[in-house]
Amino acid sequence: MCLRSHSSSRGIGRWLSDDWVHVPTVGANAKGPHLMATADPAALKGLYESIIGRMAANPDMDLVTMRSMFEELATASSEPEGVTYAEVDAAGVRAIWCIPQDADADRVVLYTHGGGFMGNTADSHRKLAAHLAKAAGARALVVEYRLAPEHVFPAQLDDAQTAHSWLLDQGVPAS
């Protein structure tokens, strides 16, 4: 996981300096530390700078272009080793299973991707969720919730609740 201490309040640009700290994380069933960082921090920094530049140059950017631009962030994430993926229909909600080797089948992370309910996808956050699942020694179910403004709030929460109920129906214990 990449963390950065900061004292600036200049917005997203504050995260683009070179003083990133890589924090090893160890899951309950993990075999040693797993770094959940990009394979190339300089490339990730460049990608963020590119996004900031494109948004600044086009403050009226349309939603389709903005969504496409943020999907590019997934290309900078490293693929976790020893994790397989499976698409699933969770009672009408598209989702992706991230299944680390040796994961405890009774432990599941229900993962809802970031994006303010209007951007990003299960695909863009698949690798991040897989790193999290691997570190936790659990499987992760990444929910592809409906996006706003096409689907007004609380559609996104309804999709997450549907996926949670589906997990319970599959016999995954609530905890």
C-alpha positions as CSV (number, residue, x, y, z in Angstrom):
1,M,0.0,0.0,0.0
2,C,1.3,3.4,-0.8
3,L,0.9,6.0,1.9
4,R,2.3,9.5,2.0
5,S,2.4,11.9,4.9
6,H,1.5,15.4,3.9
7,S,1.0,18.8,5.4
8,S,-0.2,20.6,2.3
9,S,-3.8,21.2,1.4
10,R,-3.3,22.0,-2.3
11,G,-5.6,19.2,-3.5
12,I,-4.6,16.1,-5.5
13,G,-1.3,17.6,-6.6
14,R,0.0,17.1,-3.0
15,W,0.1,13.4,-3.7
16,L,2.4,13.7,-6.6
17,S,5.7,14.4,-4.8
18,D,8.5,11.8,-4.7
19,D,8.3,11.0,-1.0
20,W,6.0,8.0,-1.2
21,V,6.3,5.4,1.5
22,H,5.7,1.7,0.7
23,V,4.1,-0.1,3.6
24,P,4.2,-3.9,3.6
25,T,1.0,-5.6,4.7
26,V,0.6,-9.1,6.0
27,G,-2.7,-10.9,5.8
28,A,-3.9,-13.5,8.3
29,N,-3.2,-16.3,6.0
30,A,-0.4,-14.6,4.0
31,K,3.0,-16.1,3.5
32,G,5.1,-13.0,4.1
33,P,4.6,-9.4,3.2
34,H,2.9,-8.3,0.1
35,L,3.5,-4.8,-1.3
36,M,0.4,-3.3,-2.8
37,A,2.1,-0.7,-4.9
38,T,2.4,0.0,-8.5
39,A,5.2,-1.7,-10.3
40,D,6.4,1.7,-11.6
41,P,5.7,4.6,-9.2
42,A,7.1,7.1,-11.8
43,A,4.6,5.9,-14.4
44,L,1.8,6.3,-11.9
45,K,2.9,9.8,-11.0
46,G,3.1,10.6,-14.7
47,L,-0.4,9.3,-15.3
48,Y,-1.8,11.4,-12.4
49,E,-0.1,14.4,-13.8
50,S,-1.5,13.7,-17.2
51,I,-5.0,13.4,-15.8
52,I,-4.7,16.6,-13.9
53,G,-3.4,18.4,-17.0
54,R,-6.2,17.1,-19.2
55,M,-8.8,18.1,-16.6
56,A,-7.3,21.6,-16.2
57,A,-7.2,22.0,-19.9
58,N,-10.8,21.0,-20.3
59,P,-12.9,22.0,-17.2
60,D,-16.1,21.1,-19.1
61,M,-14.9,17.6,-20.0
62,D,-17.8,15.3,-20.8
63,L,-18.6,12.3,-18.5
64,V,-17.7,9.6,-21.0
65,T,-14.2,11.1,-21.5
66,M,-13.7,11.6,-17.8
67,R,-14.7,8.0,-17.1
68,S,-12.4,6.7,-19.8
69,M,-9.5,8.8,-18.4
70,F,-9.9,7.4,-14.9
71,E,-10.0,3.8,-16.2
72,E,-6.4,4.4,-17.3
73,L,-5.3,4.2,-13.7
74,A,-5.9,0.5,-13.7
75,T,-3.1,0.0,-16.2
76,A,-0.6,1.3,-13.6
77,S,-1.5,-1.2,-10.9
78,S,0.6,-4.3,-10.5
79,E,-1.1,-7.7,-11.0
80,P,-1.0,-9.7,-7.7
81,E,0.6,-13.1,-8.0
82,G,-1.4,-16.2,-7.1
83,V,-4.9,-14.7,-7.7
84,T,-7.5,-15.9,-10.1
85,Y,-10.6,-14.0,-11.2
86,A,-14.2,-15.1,-12.1
87,E,-17.1,-13.0,-13.2
88,V,-20.4,-13.7,-11.5
89,D,-24.0,-12.5,-11.6
90,A,-24.8,-11.6,-8.0
91,A,-28.6,-11.6,-8.2
92,G,-28.6,-9.3,-11.1
93,V,-25.5,-7.3,-10.2
94,R,-22.3,-7.9,-12.2
95,A,-19.3,-8.7,-9.9
96,I,-15.8,-10.1,-10.1
97,W,-14.4,-12.7,-7.7
98,C,-10.8,-12.2,-6.7
99,I,-9.6,-15.5,-5.4
100,P,-6.1,-15.7,-3.9
101,Q,-4.5,-19.1,-3.6
102,D,-5.0,-20.5,0.0
103,A,-7.8,-18.0,0.7
104,D,-10.2,-18.9,3.5
105,A,-13.5,-19.7,1.6
106,D,-15.5,-18.4,4.5
107,R,-13.8,-15.0,4.5
108,V,-15.0,-12.5,1.9
109,V,-14.4,-8.8,1.4
110,L,-17.3,-7.1,-0.3
111,Y,-15.5,-4.5,-2.3
112,T,-17.2,-1.4,-3.8
113,H,-14.9,0.6,-6.0
114,G,-14.2,4.3,-5.6
115,G,-15.4,6.9,-8.1
116,G,-18.0,9.0,-6.3
117,F,-20.8,6.8,-7.7
118,M,-20.2,8.2,-11.1
119,G,-16.9,6.8,-12.3
120,N,-14.6,3.8,-12.2
121,T,-15.7,0.1,-12.5
122,A,-15.1,-3.3,-11.0
123,D,-12.6,-3.8,-13.7
124,S,-10.6,-0.7,-12.8
125,H,-10.4,-1.8,-9.2
126,R,-10.0,-5.5,-9.7
127,K,-6.2,-5.6,-9.0
128,L,-6.5,-3.3,-5.9
129,A,-9.2,-5.6,-4.5
130,A,-7.1,-8.7,-5.3
131,H,-4.1,-7.3,-3.4
132,L,-6.4,-6.5,-0.4
133,A,-8.0,-10.0,-0.6
134,K,-4.5,-11.7,-0.8
135,A,-3.3,-9.7,2.2
136,A,-6.4,-10.6,4.2
137,G,-6.3,-14.3,3.3
138,A,-9.9,-13.9,1.9
139,R,-11.7,-13.8,-1.4
140,A,-13.0,-10.4,-2.6
141,L,-16.2,-9.8,-4.5
142,V,-15.9,-6.5,-6.5
143,V,-19.3,-5.1,-7.2
144,E,-20.1,-3.3,-10.5
145,Y,-22.7,-0.9,-9.2
146,R,-24.8,1.2,-11.5
147,L,-23.3,4.7,-12.0
148,A,-24.8,8.1,-11.7
149,P,-26.2,10.2,-13.2
150,E,-27.7,7.5,-15.4
151,H,-28.8,5.7,-12.2
152,V,-29.7,8.1,-9.4
153,F,-28.8,7.5,-5.8
154,P,-29.5,5.2,-4.0
155,A,-29.2,2.7,-6.9
156,Q,-25.5,2.2,-6.0
157,L,-26.3,1.3,-2.4
158,D,-29.1,-1.0,-3.6
159,D,-26.6,-2.8,-5.8
160,A,-24.2,-3.2,-2.9
161,Q,-27.0,-4.5,-0.7
162,T,-28.1,-6.9,-3.4
163,A,-24.6,-8.3,-3.6
164,H,-24.4,-8.6,0.1
165,S,-27.7,-10.5,0.3
166,W,-26.5,-12.7,-2.6
167,L,-23.3,-13.6,-0.6
168,L,-25.5,-14.5,2.4
169,D,-27.7,-16.7,0.1
170,Q,-24.5,-18.4,-1.1
171,G,-23.7,-19.4,2.5
172,V,-21.0,-16.9,3.2
173,P,-21.3,-16.1,6.9
174,A,-21.9,-12.5,8.0
175,S,-19.4,-11.2,10.5
